[in-house]
Structures are given as structure tokens and as C-alpha cells.
Amino acid sequence: MTKRIPLSPKLAADIFLKTWATDENQPHLADDIATGLTCTEAEALADLIVSLGVMLDIDTDAAAEYWITQHAQGDDCGDMHCLCGCEHEEES
């Protein structure tokens, strides 16, 4: 296996955002896999997208929200992002 040449953190973040920070204008990746993520994974990805956007001075809020919205399509009743319309008691 060939050893990967490390990228600068800024270049790696830029490439990551161009690949993963999709929104309604370029939805394919989120549409394909967001429902397969757990709530924790979707939240972590959204947080990373927003944080890298801040680091690079790019507004990525819409992309992060799009991931959560697409993820919610697959959530079951009672999951963090469920769309069933019922109200769930928050666990302490």
C-alpha cells in the first residue's frame, strides 16, 4: 500500500467541505447516506461541517442543516430527529 502524503489541515478541510458539505443545491451524497447514519453520527458530521466552515470562513450552516434534515427522513418515532409529530419526554 502506498503511503499517503499528508495535506495541510486547511487543504484537507477545504477538500472535505467540497465533498461532504452538500446542500439542496448539490444533494447527492446526503440523499444517499444520511438516513443510514445514527443520530449521533449525523450530529457529529453536522458539527464538523460547521466548525470547518468557521475555520475557513465559509458559511456551511445550510449544508449542516441539510444533512440533519435528510437524516431525519429515516429516524423512527422517538429518535432525536423524528418527524412523526409526536412529543417525547426528554430523558434526564
LOZAZA-524021 format. One line per field, with one value per residue: x, y, z of N, C-alpha, C, CB in turn; residue in one letter; residue number from 1. Coordinates in pm, 1 decimal, decimal comma, padded with zeros to 6 digits. Each point is the difference from the previous one (the first is absolute). Last residue first. Glycine has a CB too. Layout:
% LOZAZA-524021
n.px: X|...
n.py: Y|...
n.pz: Z|...
ca.px: X|...
ca.py: Y|...
ca.pz: Z|...
c.px: X|...
c.py: Y|...
c.pz: Z|...
cb.px: X|...
cb.py: Y|...
cb.pz: Z|...
residuo: a|...
num: NUM|...
% end
This chain:
% LOZAZA-524021
n.px: -03377,5|-00186,7|-00417,9|-00483,4|-00111,1|-00447,7|-00054,6|00134,1|00393,6|00391,7|00347,0|00442,8|-00025,6|-00453,0|-00454,9|-00110,1|00521,8|00235,4|00017,2|-00148,6|00273,0|00379,4|-00206,4|-00071,0|00439,9|00186,0|-00280,9|00138,2|00462,7|-00109,5|-00249,7|00374,3|00405,8|00094,5|00576,2|00299,6|00121,1|-00119,8|-00476,4|-00001,2|00263,6|-00343,7|-00373,8|00218,8|00138,1|-00455,5|-00187,5|00324,8|-00097,5|-00482,2|00046,9|00287,2|-00314,4|-00380,3|00291,6|-00074,1|-00302,7|-00245,7|00435,3|00162,0|-00314,7|-00178,9|00440,8|00212,8|-00374,3|-00162,7|00243,9|-00429,6|-00174,4|00568,4|00422,9|00392,9|00176,0|00212,7|00021,2|00017,8|00334,1|00225,6|-00044,0|00105,5|00355,4|00111,9|-00053,2|00217,5|00298,5|00002,5|00423,4|00017,4|-00155,8|00383,7|-00257,8|-00012,4
n.py: 01258,3|-00076,2|00374,6|-00291,3|00112,6|00225,3|-00246,7|00200,9|-00264,4|00209,8|-00111,4|00197,4|-00283,3|-00397,2|-00006,5|-00034,9|-00029,8|00369,3|-00053,0|00471,5|00159,5|-00098,5|00305,9|00308,8|-00126,8|00023,5|00401,0|00171,7|-00109,9|00181,1|00371,5|00045,0|-00017,3|00488,9|-00062,5|00191,0|-00464,0|00032,0|00113,5|-00342,5|-00288,5|00123,3|-00040,1|-00414,8|-00135,7|00132,6|-00217,8|-00373,6|00027,1|00067,2|-00356,0|-00258,8|00128,0|-00078,9|-00353,7|00042,0|-00234,4|00416,0|00215,2|-00303,8|00204,5|00424,6|00105,0|-00168,3|00193,1|00441,3|00369,1|00236,4|-00240,0|-00154,7|-00342,1|00085,6|-00435,9|00201,6|00482,0|-00086,5|-00364,3|00273,3|00380,1|-00306,4|-00198,7|00462,2|00143,6|-00419,5|-00167,0|-00603,4|-00387,3|-00357,9|-00534,8|-00410,8|-00390,1|-00534,7
n.pz: 03149,1|-00545,4|-00147,6|-00150,9|-00569,4|-00215,2|-00525,4|-00428,9|-00096,4|-00162,1|00432,0|00061,0|00427,0|-00016,8|00189,8|-00487,1|-00316,7|-00390,7|-00483,2|-00004,6|00370,9|-00298,0|-00327,6|00392,0|00192,4|-00467,8|-00086,6|00443,6|-00143,9|-00452,7|00213,5|00333,2|-00254,2|-00132,8|00049,1|00318,3|00139,6|00489,3|-00065,8|-00364,1|00291,3|00348,6|-00331,0|-00186,3|00459,4|00157,8|-00408,8|00073,0|00488,8|-00109,2|-00345,8|00319,6|00366,7|-00307,5|-00397,0|-00598,8|-00299,2|-00041,3|-00139,2|-00359,0|-00343,2|00168,7|00203,5|-00427,5|-00299,0|00137,9|-00163,4|00145,8|00391,5|00123,8|00047,4|00281,9|-00177,9|-00415,8|00080,1|00491,3|-00089,4|-00342,5|00325,9|00374,4|-00287,3|-00147,4|00481,0|00166,6|-00492,3|-00080,1|00089,1|-00448,1|00189,3|-00154,1|-00353,0|00221,5
ca.px: 00090,6|00056,1|00146,0|00058,4|00062,9|00092,1|-00034,5|-00089,3|-00133,8|-00093,1|-00118,5|-00046,5|00028,7|00138,3|00078,2|-00066,2|-00121,3|-00011,9|00007,7|-00093,6|-00128,2|00011,2|-00002,2|-00132,7|-00091,7|00035,1|-00048,6|-00144,3|-00015,9|00043,5|-00103,2|-00117,3|-00038,6|-00128,4|-00100,0|-00083,9|00033,5|00145,7|00045,3|-00044,4|00096,2|00129,4|-00009,7|-00020,0|00128,7|00088,4|-00048,5|00033,5|00145,1|00032,7|-00049,7|00087,7|00128,6|-00017,4|-00068,1|00079,5|00072,0|-00094,4|-00035,2|00045,3|00033,1|-00119,9|-00090,1|00062,9|00013,9|-00044,9|00085,3|00050,3|-00105,0|-00128,9|-00100,4|-00089,3|-00103,5|-00054,3|-00046,3|-00122,2|-00109,0|-00041,0|-00063,6|-00132,2|-00082,7|-00034,1|-00090,8|-00134,7|-00009,7|-00039,4|-00091,1|00072,8|-00062,7|-00020,1|00074,8|-00083,4
ca.py: 00076,3|-00079,6|-00003,6|00055,9|-00098,8|00062,2|-00021,4|00102,6|-00055,3|00092,4|-00061,0|00085,3|00141,9|00036,9|-00001,0|00073,8|-00061,5|-00019,3|-00140,9|-00076,6|-00012,1|-00107,6|-00125,5|-00015,8|-00037,6|-00135,2|-00092,4|-00017,9|-00078,2|-00136,7|-00063,2|-00030,7|-00138,4|-00026,8|-00039,2|00117,1|00047,0|00005,8|00114,7|00120,5|00021,6|00040,9|00139,3|00085,1|00010,0|00084,6|00138,0|00046,5|00018,6|00120,9|00114,7|00017,0|00049,1|00141,0|00015,2|00043,2|-00113,9|-00081,2|00063,2|-00068,5|-00141,8|-00076,2|-00000,6|-00076,5|-00143,1|-00086,2|-00111,1|00030,1|-00024,7|00052,4|00013,7|00110,2|-00036,6|-00133,8|-00008,7|00077,7|-00064,4|-00116,0|00050,6|00051,3|-00116,1|-00064,9|00087,3|-00005,0|00101,2|00131,8|00082,2|00123,1|00126,1|00092,1|00124,5|00117,0
ca.pz: 00084,4|00108,9|-00001,1|00121,2|00085,9|00093,6|00140,2|00050,9|00017,8|-00065,3|-00060,7|-00110,0|00020,2|-00027,6|00122,9|00106,9|00053,0|00144,5|00037,2|-00082,7|00070,5|00098,8|-00075,2|-00059,9|00108,1|00045,3|-00103,2|00020,8|00123,0|-00029,7|-00081,8|00081,2|-00024,5|00064,2|-00099,3|-00025,0|-00134,8|-00014,6|00078,9|-00069,8|-00109,0|00057,5|00046,4|-00117,9|-00069,5|00081,3|-00012,3|-00134,6|-00005,4|00076,0|-00077,9|-00116,6|00048,8|00035,6|00128,0|00114,9|00055,3|00078,4|00128,1|00121,6|-00009,0|-00034,8|00116,4|00107,0|-00023,5|00107,7|-00039,8|-00134,2|-00098,2|00044,1|-00104,4|00037,2|00096,4|-00018,8|-00138,8|-00015,8|00073,6|-00079,7|-00121,1|00037,8|00031,9|-00126,6|-00074,0|00058,0|00104,7|-00049,7|00080,2|00028,9|-00038,9|00111,1|-00009,9|00000,0
c.px: 00135,9|00096,7|00047,1|00151,0|00056,5|00052,5|00102,3|-00041,3|-00098,5|-00145,4|-00096,6|-00130,6|-00062,2|00015,9|00146,6|00081,2|-00059,4|-00134,3|-00013,8|-00001,8|-00102,4|-00134,9|00010,2|-00010,2|-00140,5|-00096,2|00030,3|-00058,4|-00147,2|-00017,8|00035,9|-00108,1|-00124,3|-00046,0|-00129,0|-00098,1|-00080,5|00039,6|00150,2|00044,4|-00036,8|00105,0|00135,6|-00005,5|-00010,9|00135,8|00089,6|-00043,6|00043,6|00150,1|00033,7|-00042,7|00096,2|00131,9|-00016,5|-00083,0|00086,0|00066,7|-00095,1|-00048,8|00028,4|00027,3|-00124,5|-00091,8|00056,5|00043,0|-00024,9|00088,4|00043,1|-00101,7|-00127,3|-00099,2|-00098,5|-00123,0|-00065,2|-00054,1|-00131,5|-00116,2|-00051,0|-00076,4|-00141,4|-00088,8|-00042,2|-00100,7|-00141,4|00008,6|-00025,8|-00095,0|00088,3|-00058,8|-00033,1|00088,3
c.py: -00064,0|00084,2|-00080,5|-00010,8|00069,4|-00108,3|00070,9|-00020,4|00100,9|-00041,1|00106,5|-00049,3|00090,4|00152,1|00031,0|-00016,1|00089,9|-00062,1|-00025,5|-00147,7|-00081,2|-00025,5|-00119,7|-00131,9|-00023,1|-00046,8|-00144,4|-00097,2|-00028,8|-00089,2|-00144,8|-00072,6|-00039,7|-00140,4|-00028,2|-00026,0|00123,5|00059,9|00018,4|00125,9|00122,8|00025,9|00048,8|00146,5|00092,5|00018,8|00095,1|00144,8|00052,4|00029,3|00130,9|00120,3|00024,0|00061,9|00149,6|-00004,8|00034,3|-00122,3|-00084,1|00057,3|-00064,7|-00149,4|-00082,6|-00009,5|-00079,3|-00145,9|-00114,0|-00111,7|00030,5|-00024,1|00057,6|00028,5|00110,9|-00025,9|-00135,3|-00007,0|00074,3|-00072,3|-00115,3|00049,2|00043,5|-00121,0|-00064,1|00085,3|-00008,1|00100,2|00136,0|00090,3|00117,5|00131,0|00089,2|00123,9
c.pz: 00004,2|00080,4|00119,3|-00009,4|00122,4|00093,0|00088,2|00144,2|00056,9|00021,9|-00051,2|-00063,2|-00106,2|00009,6|-00020,5|00128,0|00106,7|00036,0|00148,8|00039,3|-00078,6|00066,5|00093,9|-00075,8|-00055,6|00108,0|00038,1|-00102,0|00025,9|00122,2|-00031,5|-00080,3|00080,0|-00037,2|00076,5|-00115,6|-00041,8|-00135,2|-00018,9|00071,3|-00082,0|-00107,3|00052,4|00041,2|-00120,8|-00066,9|00079,4|-00019,5|-00136,8|-00005,7|00069,9|-00083,3|-00115,9|00044,9|00026,5|00127,8|00120,1|00061,3|00083,8|00132,2|00135,5|00002,4|-00028,3|00122,0|00117,0|-00003,0|00098,6|-00055,9|-00143,8|-00110,3|00059,5|-00111,9|00031,9|00085,8|-00028,8|-00142,4|-00021,5|00067,5|-00087,3|-00121,9|00036,7|00024,5|-00132,2|-00077,0|00057,6|00114,1|-00065,3|00078,7|00038,2|-00052,0|00118,9|00000,0
cb.px: -00191,2|-00026,4|00013,4|-00204,0|00054,0|-00121,3|-00108,3|-00079,4|00104,7|00175,1|00025,6|00237,8|00210,5|00027,4|-00159,3|-00227,9|00088,7|00152,0|00142,2|00038,4|00046,0|00241,2|00104,2|-00020,6|00137,7|00240,8|00033,0|-00014,3|00208,8|00164,9|-00056,4|00051,1|00239,8|-00060,3|00175,8|00186,1|00057,6|00021,3|-00184,5|-00195,1|00043,8|-00054,1|-00243,8|-00124,0|00059,5|-00117,1|-00236,2|-00022,0|00028,5|-00195,8|-00186,4|00042,1|-00035,1|-00237,2|00096,0|00137,7|-00000,8|-00183,3|00032,9|00194,4|00090,4|-00078,9|00084,4|00225,6|00029,2|-00184,9|00177,2|-00010,3|-00164,1|00110,9|00099,4|00180,2|00162,1|00228,5|00182,1|00079,1|00164,4|00234,9|00149,6|00089,8|00203,8|00216,0|00108,3|00105,2|00173,5|-00152,3|00082,9|00146,4|-00226,4|00192,1|00002,1|-00183,4
cb.py: 00077,4|-00210,0|00223,8|-00061,5|-00146,6|00223,5|-00222,6|00027,0|-00221,0|00048,6|-00197,5|00057,9|-00069,2|-00203,0|-00162,7|-00033,3|-00230,5|00195,3|-00031,1|00161,6|00219,1|00060,3|00116,4|00249,2|00132,5|00042,7|00177,5|00232,5|00103,1|00087,7|00223,3|00200,6|-00053,2|00246,0|-00098,1|00148,8|-00234,9|-00200,5|-00037,3|-00125,9|-00246,2|-00132,9|-00035,6|-00185,9|-00231,9|-00079,8|-00084,1|-00234,6|-00184,4|-00044,1|-00141,6|-00247,1|-00123,4|-00047,3|-00220,0|00146,7|-00094,9|00078,2|00219,3|-00057,7|00046,9|00190,9|00226,3|00073,2|00058,1|00149,5|00155,7|00242,0|00051,6|00175,8|-00193,2|00098,4|-00155,6|-00076,8|00158,4|00151,2|-00080,9|-00024,7|00202,7|00064,2|-00124,3|00079,1|00200,2|-00039,9|00153,0|-00103,2|-00116,2|-00019,9|-00103,4|-00105,5|-00016,9|-00124,5
cb.pz: 00135,9|-00134,4|-00117,0|00136,3|-00197,7|-00012,9|-00054,8|-00228,5|00032,8|-00171,3|00152,2|-00043,4|00108,6|-00149,6|00086,3|-00107,9|-00049,4|00037,5|-00195,7|-00187,2|00107,8|00040,0|-00196,4|-00018,3|00165,4|-00055,4|-00174,5|00093,2|00094,2|-00168,3|-00098,2|00139,6|-00046,0|-00004,0|-00161,0|00084,1|-00058,2|00150,3|00169,6|-00085,8|-00009,0|00203,4|00058,5|-00116,2|00076,7|00206,4|-00030,4|-00086,5|00168,3|00152,3|-00091,5|-00003,5|00215,9|00065,8|00089,8|-00150,3|-00225,2|-00148,8|-00108,6|-00130,3|-00224,9|-00140,0|00066,8|-00082,7|-00234,4|00006,1|-00101,8|00058,2|00178,3|00145,8|-00127,6|00144,7|00093,5|-00055,2|-00067,8|00181,0|00171,4|-00088,0|00007,9|00224,3|00078,2|-00100,0|00106,2|00221,5|-00113,2|-00174,4|00206,0|-00211,3|00026,9|00127,1|-00251,6|00120,4
residuo: s|e|e|e|h|e|c|g|c|l|c|h|m|d|g|c|d|d|g|q|a|h|q|t|i|w|y|e|a|a|a|d|t|d|i|d|l|m|v|g|l|s|v|i|l|d|a|l|a|e|a|e|t|c|t|l|g|t|a|i|d|d|a|l|h|p|q|n|e|d|t|a|w|t|k|l|f|i|d|a|a|l|k|p|s|l|p|i|r|k|t|m
num: 92|91|90|89|88|87|86|85|84|83|82|81|80|79|78|77|76|75|74|73|72|71|70|69|68|67|66|65|64|63|62|61|60|59|58|57|56|55|54|53|52|51|50|49|48|47|46|45|44|43|42|41|40|39|38|37|36|35|34|33|32|31|30|29|28|27|26|25|24|23|22|21|20|19|18|17|16|15|14|13|12|11|10|9|8|7|6|5|4|3|2|1
% end
